[in-house]
């Protein structure tokens, strides 16, 4: 499957049409932004790592019954995916307080929750991705109540499965953001990416951050952290035999 016209360029990925109207090619970039694009940079090698990591994890989630947009990795940075209309919700699941949760509620980073918390943000850069609840999402026509219930169920299942995968690699899954889309027939699928850009990953023993917080907080060793997260994952997870 060949890339055709560029349909969309986001902060970290480009999306191309293909000969098949139901399929797209996603190309991962090394560009990094934070704080709604205010901070800009480049993390060398990130695109290839995020592509590979997303695909390994989505293939595993698919095996466990979570529908995803993944079709096939086509190159180091590119993946063929099913065309899905992205629902403009950032679905965030947290196991430990960090980032905007700590800031908003004035709690120390590292507070371990008894149960995962789930929140939605409205994916809208000009509004700075405001937090919203189910009623708000329905009022804005973003999704139906039934779709939100399914998204919630999938996101919590993703948390359980990813938590287990990372635990086996000696990494704590602190929190993550996922996005969902609708296929032509309305089926809800997990889309976007699952990578150190979109997850907080801490070394289970030392607490060292192996994710984009190193870039957000100017902690240094950004590239090495992405490489380390990917190495941990490939040691703890066997790539699926088919479909890659
Ligand atoms: P937060 O604590 O900044 O709200 O982030 C929660 C999780 O979501 C964290 O793993 C990083 C991820 N995230 C994104 O993937 N994209 C974003 O735009 C933001 C703000 C967070």
Boltz pocket constraint, residues with backbone or C-beta under 6 A from the ligand:
constraints:
  - pocket:
      binder: B
      contacts: [[A, 92], [A, 98], [A, 99], [A, 100], [A, 101], [A, 175], [A, 176], [A, 177], [A, 197], [A, 198], [A, 199], [A, 200]]
      max_distance: 6.0
